[in-house]
């Protein structure tokens, strides 16, 4: 705990904020990618302390939020089958599909279980050989090694009743898509520390070369975030654009190469649909052919899925930094954590959930 206290030391954080105020001369829009960073910024009120000419917008760094509606509906269809134990993280229970969610299926007697690791799901498959056990493998680069390991473990143990419904996303292609949009407002990025702890910082060099936008990798504590903002503003004010690592206690240039090896052993690159954003080329991972037997989409022939998003939810625009939750006419009324219209309201990393818990009562 003493370690954390060092990164929450008010005197140091306020000193960095004063330095930001001293050097900033122009108006800038920065995007923090990770939903965990969004929650920390709002929880600690950092957005209220930075100068008014720096605007923070919030990116698509919540894997629950960007899992496509089609995949959510497929999950619901599989979880409704009588011979299936459907396992998932708790965040996914309230994520709305086209007409229902996993929580409602569980309430009606469906065998939906929350787990803390995909290896928990493998164990459940061992204990229930007459049931099909499916794990909803969502996440960015951070969760990919564990999800891949579960497949390798099941293959080694010759477990035939385990499969995963894959929703693995990659962050850099999403950043490229945002920067390629003619509507984008982002002039600098706070990159996700946990993702970079796996993949390293090297992936972001190409983005800087192509778009000439500063990218600073940072963590999740107040000192991490304010220092990341300061480093980004210094680049912008001096006309520089490079990748900087403000989270060197966790992130290296090459990343965790052993974890990357596991990922690439099991997964291959694929196009991936992002909820609220659309199809992003090479932005996901899918199981390689030699592991196709563990692919729940192949195992369960669900057929054509017709999806239907809420007509008033603006989560897609929020995830691209074009709007904020307070711009939504349903925020806090028709849409709340108990009755969400979109995934951004129920995930522990969702932007709308952060605004609901930390911002809406500020006045």
C-alpha positions as CSV (number, residue, x, y, z in Angstrom):
1,X,0.0,0.0,0.0
2,X,2.9,2.3,0.7
3,X,3.9,1.8,-3.0
4,X,0.5,3.1,-4.1
5,X,0.5,6.0,-1.7
6,X,3.7,7.3,-3.4
7,X,1.8,7.5,-6.7
8,X,-1.1,9.3,-5.0
9,X,1.0,11.9,-3.1
10,X,-1.0,15.1,-3.5
11,X,1.9,17.5,-3.2
12,X,3.8,15.9,-6.1
13,X,0.6,15.6,-8.3
14,X,-0.2,19.3,-7.6
15,X,3.3,20.2,-8.5
16,X,3.0,18.5,-11.9
17,X,-0.4,20.2,-12.5
18,X,1.3,23.6,-11.8
19,X,3.9,22.7,-14.4
20,X,1.2,21.9,-16.9
21,X,-0.4,25.2,-16.3
22,X,2.9,27.0,-16.7
23,X,3.8,25.5,-20.1
24,X,0.4,25.1,-21.9
25,X,-0.3,28.0,-24.3
26,X,-2.7,26.5,-26.8
27,X,-5.9,24.4,-26.8
28,X,-5.4,20.7,-27.0
29,X,-7.5,17.5,-27.0
30,X,-6.0,14.4,-25.5
31,X,-7.5,10.9,-25.5
32,X,-6.8,8.3,-22.8
33,X,-7.3,4.9,-24.4
34,X,-7.9,2.7,-21.4
35,X,-11.2,2.6,-19.5
36,X,-9.3,2.0,-16.3
37,X,-7.5,5.4,-16.9
38,X,-10.9,7.1,-17.6
39,X,-12.2,5.8,-14.2
40,X,-9.1,6.9,-12.4
41,X,-9.2,10.4,-14.0
42,X,-12.8,10.9,-12.9
43,X,-12.5,9.2,-9.5
44,X,-9.6,11.4,-8.4
45,X,-11.1,14.5,-10.1
46,X,-8.0,15.1,-12.2
47,X,-10.2,16.4,-15.1
48,X,-11.2,19.3,-12.7
49,X,-7.6,20.3,-12.0
50,X,-6.1,20.5,-15.5
51,X,-6.2,23.8,-17.3
52,X,-9.5,24.5,-19.2
53,X,-7.7,24.6,-22.6
54,X,-6.8,20.9,-22.2
55,X,-9.8,18.6,-23.0
56,X,-9.7,14.9,-22.1
57,X,-11.8,12.7,-24.3
58,X,-12.3,9.0,-23.7
59,X,-11.3,6.2,-26.0
60,X,-12.4,2.6,-26.9
61,X,-10.3,0.9,-24.3
62,X,-13.0,-1.1,-22.6
63,X,-13.1,-4.6,-24.0
64,X,-16.6,-5.3,-22.7
65,X,-17.9,-2.1,-24.3
66,X,-16.5,-2.8,-27.8
67,X,-17.4,-6.5,-28.0
68,X,-19.7,-6.6,-31.0
69,X,-23.4,-6.8,-30.6
70,X,-23.4,-9.8,-32.9
71,X,-21.0,-11.7,-30.6
72,X,-23.0,-10.7,-27.5
73,X,-26.2,-12.1,-29.2
74,X,-24.3,-15.3,-30.1
75,X,-23.2,-15.6,-26.5
76,X,-26.8,-15.3,-25.4
77,X,-27.9,-17.9,-27.9
78,X,-25.2,-20.4,-26.8
79,X,-25.9,-19.7,-23.1
80,X,-29.6,-20.5,-23.7
81,X,-28.8,-24.1,-24.9
82,X,-29.7,-26.8,-22.3
83,X,-26.4,-28.7,-22.4
84,X,-24.1,-25.6,-22.0
85,X,-22.4,-24.1,-19.0
86,X,-21.5,-20.6,-20.2
87,X,-18.7,-19.0,-18.2
88,X,-17.7,-15.3,-18.3
89,X,-16.4,-12.4,-16.3
90,X,-19.0,-10.6,-14.1
91,X,-18.8,-7.5,-16.3
92,X,-20.6,-9.3,-19.1
93,X,-23.7,-10.3,-17.2
94,X,-25.5,-7.0,-17.7
95,X,-24.2,-6.1,-21.2
96,X,-27.3,-5.7,-23.3
97,X,-27.8,-7.8,-26.4
98,X,-30.5,-7.0,-28.9
99,X,-33.3,-8.1,-26.6
100,X,-31.8,-9.6,-23.3
101,X,-28.6,-10.2,-21.4
102,X,-26.8,-13.0,-19.7
103,X,-28.2,-12.1,-16.3
104,X,-31.7,-12.6,-17.6
105,X,-30.8,-16.0,-19.0
106,X,-29.3,-17.0,-15.7
107,X,-32.4,-15.8,-13.8
108,X,-34.5,-18.1,-16.0
109,X,-32.4,-21.1,-15.1
110,X,-29.6,-20.9,-17.6
111,X,-26.3,-22.3,-16.5
112,X,-24.3,-19.0,-16.6
113,X,-21.3,-18.9,-14.2
114,X,-18.9,-16.0,-13.5
115,X,-15.3,-16.9,-13.3
116,X,-12.0,-15.1,-12.5
117,X,-9.9,-16.9,-15.1
118,X,-10.4,-19.0,-18.2
119,X,-8.5,-21.7,-16.4
120,X,-11.5,-21.8,-14.0
121,X,-13.6,-22.6,-17.0
122,X,-11.3,-25.4,-18.0
123,X,-11.6,-26.9,-14.5
124,X,-15.4,-26.7,-14.7
125,X,-15.2,-28.6,-18.0
126,X,-13.2,-31.3,-16.3
127,X,-15.7,-31.5,-13.5
128,X,-18.7,-31.7,-15.9
129,X,-17.7,-34.0,-18.8
130,X,-21.4,-34.4,-20.0
131,X,-21.8,-30.6,-20.4
132,X,-20.3,-28.3,-23.0
133,X,-18.4,-25.5,-21.2
134,X,-17.9,-22.2,-23.1
135,X,-15.7,-19.3,-22.0
136,X,-16.4,-15.8,-23.4
137,X,-12.9,-14.8,-24.2
138,X,-13.1,-11.1,-24.4
139,X,-10.3,-8.6,-24.0
140,X,-7.4,-6.7,-25.4
141,X,-3.8,-7.8,-25.6
142,X,-3.8,-8.1,-21.8
143,X,-6.1,-11.1,-21.6
144,X,-4.9,-12.8,-24.7
145,X,-2.1,-14.9,-23.1
146,X,-4.4,-16.3,-20.4
147,X,-7.1,-17.1,-23.0
148,X,-4.5,-18.8,-25.2
149,X,-3.1,-20.7,-22.3
150,X,-6.6,-22.1,-21.5
151,X,-6.8,-23.6,-25.0
152,X,-3.3,-25.0,-24.8
153,X,-4.1,-26.5,-21.3
154,X,-7.4,-28.0,-22.6
155,X,-5.6,-29.5,-25.6
156,X,-2.9,-31.0,-23.4
157,X,-5.5,-32.6,-21.1
158,X,-7.5,-33.8,-24.1
159,X,-10.6,-32.0,-22.8
160,X,-13.2,-32.2,-25.6
161,X,-16.1,-30.3,-23.9
162,X,-14.3,-26.9,-23.6
163,X,-14.4,-24.1,-26.2
164,X,-14.1,-20.3,-26.2
165,X,-16.1,-17.6,-27.9
166,X,-13.4,-15.2,-29.1
167,X,-13.6,-11.5,-28.9
168,X,-9.9,-10.6,-28.7
169,X,-9.1,-7.0,-29.8
170,X,-5.9,-5.1,-30.5
171,X,-5.5,-1.4,-29.5
172,X,-3.2,0.1,-32.2
173,X,-5.5,-0.6,-35.1
174,X,-8.4,1.1,-33.2
175,X,-6.2,4.2,-32.6
176,X,-5.3,4.2,-36.4
177,X,-9.0,4.1,-37.2
178,X,-9.8,7.0,-34.9
179,X,-7.0,9.1,-36.4
180,X,-8.0,8.2,-39.9
181,X,-11.5,9.6,-39.4
182,X,-12.1,13.1,-40.8
183,X,-14.2,13.8,-37.7
184,X,-11.5,13.0,-35.2
185,X,-10.4,15.6,-32.7
186,X,-7.5,13.8,-31.0
187,X,-4.1,15.6,-30.9
188,X,-2.3,13.4,-28.4
189,X,-2.8,9.9,-26.8
190,X,-2.3,8.5,-23.3
191,X,-1.6,4.9,-24.3
192,X,-2.7,1.9,-22.1
193,X,-0.1,0.7,-19.7
194,X,-1.5,-2.8,-19.1
195,X,-1.7,-3.5,-22.8
196,X,1.8,-2.2,-23.4
197,X,3.1,-4.4,-20.5
198,X,2.3,-7.4,-22.8
199,X,3.1,-6.0,-26.2
200,X,5.7,-3.3,-25.5
201,X,5.9,0.2,-26.8
202,X,7.3,-0.6,-30.3
203,X,3.9,-1.1,-31.9
204,X,3.1,2.6,-31.5
205,X,6.2,3.9,-33.4
206,X,4.4,3.3,-36.8
207,X,1.3,5.3,-35.6
208,X,3.5,8.3,-34.7
209,X,5.4,8.1,-38.0
210,X,2.1,8.0,-39.9
211,X,0.0,10.5,-38.1
212,X,2.6,12.7,-36.3
213,X,0.6,12.5,-33.0
214,X,2.4,12.2,-29.6
215,X,1.7,9.0,-27.7
216,X,2.7,8.7,-24.1
217,X,2.3,5.3,-22.3
218,X,1.1,5.7,-18.8
219,X,-0.4,3.9,-15.8
220,X,-3.5,4.4,-13.7
221,X,-2.5,6.3,-10.6
222,X,-2.9,10.1,-10.3
223,X,0.9,10.7,-10.6
224,X,1.1,8.4,-13.6
225,X,-1.8,10.1,-15.4
226,X,-0.8,13.7,-14.6
227,X,2.8,13.0,-15.6
228,X,1.6,11.4,-18.8
229,X,-0.5,14.6,-19.6
230,X,2.5,16.8,-18.9
231,X,4.8,14.8,-21.2
232,X,2.1,14.9,-24.0
233,X,1.6,18.7,-23.6
234,X,5.4,19.3,-23.7
235,X,5.5,17.5,-27.0
236,X,2.5,19.3,-28.4
237,X,3.7,22.8,-27.3
238,X,7.1,22.2,-28.9
239,X,5.8,20.6,-32.1
240,X,7.3,17.1,-31.4
241,X,5.6,13.7,-31.9
242,X,7.2,10.6,-30.5
243,X,6.4,7.6,-28.3
244,X,7.3,8.1,-24.7
245,X,7.1,5.7,-21.8
246,X,5.9,7.2,-18.6
247,X,5.2,3.7,-17.1
248,X,8.7,2.3,-17.2
249,X,8.3,0.4,-13.9
250,X,5.9,-1.9,-15.9
251,X,6.4,-1.4,-19.6
252,X,9.5,-2.1,-21.7
253,X,10.1,-1.5,-25.4
254,X,9.8,-5.2,-26.4
255,X,7.2,-6.1,-23.8
256,X,6.6,-9.6,-22.4
257,X,8.0,-11.7,-25.2
258,X,7.0,-15.0,-23.6
259,X,3.4,-13.9,-23.4
260,X,3.6,-12.7,-27.1
261,X,4.9,-16.2,-28.1
262,X,1.9,-17.8,-26.4
263,X,-0.5,-15.4,-28.2
264,X,1.0,-16.1,-31.6
265,X,1.0,-19.8,-31.0
266,X,-2.7,-20.0,-30.6
267,X,-4.1,-16.9,-32.4
268,X,-3.9,-15.3,-35.8
269,X,-4.7,-11.8,-36.9
270,X,-8.2,-11.1,-38.2
271,X,-10.6,-8.3,-38.9
272,X,-12.9,-7.6,-35.9
273,X,-16.2,-5.8,-35.5
274,X,-16.1,-3.2,-32.7
275,X,-19.4,-2.3,-31.1
276,X,-20.4,1.2,-31.9
277,X,-17.5,1.7,-34.3
278,X,-17.7,-0.9,-37.0
279,X,-15.2,-3.3,-38.7
280,X,-11.6,-2.5,-38.1
281,X,-9.1,-4.4,-40.3
282,X,-6.5,-6.6,-38.5
283,X,-7.8,-5.4,-35.1
284,X,-8.5,-8.8,-33.6
285,X,-7.2,-12.3,-33.1
286,X,-9.0,-15.5,-34.0
287,X,-8.0,-19.1,-33.2
288,X,-5.6,-20.7,-35.7
289,X,-6.8,-23.7,-37.7
290,X,-5.1,-26.3,-35.5
291,X,-7.2,-25.0,-32.6
292,X,-10.5,-24.8,-34.5
293,X,-12.0,-27.5,-32.3
294,X,-12.0,-25.0,-29.4
295,X,-13.8,-22.3,-31.4
296,X,-17.3,-22.0,-29.9
297,X,-18.6,-20.3,-33.1
298,X,-17.6,-23.5,-35.0
299,X,-18.9,-25.9,-32.4
300,X,-22.4,-24.3,-32.0
301,X,-24.1,-23.6,-35.3
302,X,-26.1,-20.6,-34.2
303,X,-27.1,-19.5,-37.6
304,X,-27.9,-16.0,-38.7
305,X,-28.0,-13.4,-35.9
306,X,-30.1,-10.3,-36.4
307,X,-28.8,-7.5,-34.2
308,X,-30.6,-4.4,-33.1
309,X,-28.9,-1.5,-31.2
310,X,-30.7,1.0,-29.1
311,X,-31.8,3.9,-31.4
312,X,-30.9,6.6,-28.8
313,X,-27.6,5.2,-27.4
314,X,-24.6,7.3,-28.5
315,X,-21.9,4.9,-27.1
316,X,-20.2,4.6,-30.5
317,X,-19.6,8.4,-30.6
318,X,-18.4,8.3,-27.0
319,X,-15.9,5.5,-27.7
320,X,-14.4,7.6,-30.5
321,X,-14.0,10.7,-28.4
322,X,-16.6,12.6,-30.4
323,X,-19.2,13.0,-27.6
324,X,-19.4,12.5,-23.8
325,X,-22.0,10.7,-21.7
326,X,-23.6,14.0,-20.6
327,X,-24.4,14.6,-24.3
328,X,-26.8,11.6,-24.3
329,X,-30.5,12.4,-23.7
330,X,-30.9,9.0,-21.9
331,X,-28.0,9.3,-19.6
332,X,-29.0,8.6,-16.0
333,X,-32.7,8.3,-16.8
334,X,-33.5,5.7,-19.5
335,X,-30.0,4.4,-19.2
336,X,-28.4,3.5,-15.9
337,X,-26.3,0.6,-14.5
338,X,-29.5,-1.2,-13.5
339,X,-31.2,-0.7,-16.9
340,X,-28.4,0.0,-19.5
341,X,-29.0,0.8,-23.1
342,X,-25.3,0.2,-24.0
343,X,-22.3,-1.7,-22.6
344,X,-20.5,1.6,-21.7
345,X,-22.9,2.0,-18.8
346,X,-22.3,-1.4,-17.1
347,X,-18.7,-2.3,-17.6
348,X,-16.3,-1.5,-14.7
349,X,-14.2,0.2,-17.4
350,X,-17.1,1.9,-19.3
351,X,-17.0,5.6,-19.8
352,X,-20.8,6.1,-19.1
353,X,-20.4,4.1,-15.9
354,X,-17.5,6.3,-14.8
355,X,-19.6,9.5,-15.4
356,X,-22.6,7.9,-13.6
357,X,-20.6,7.2,-10.5
358,X,-18.2,10.1,-10.4
359,X,-19.5,13.0,-12.4
360,X,-23.3,13.3,-12.5
361,X,-23.6,14.4,-8.8
362,X,-20.7,16.9,-8.8
363,X,-23.0,19.9,-9.2
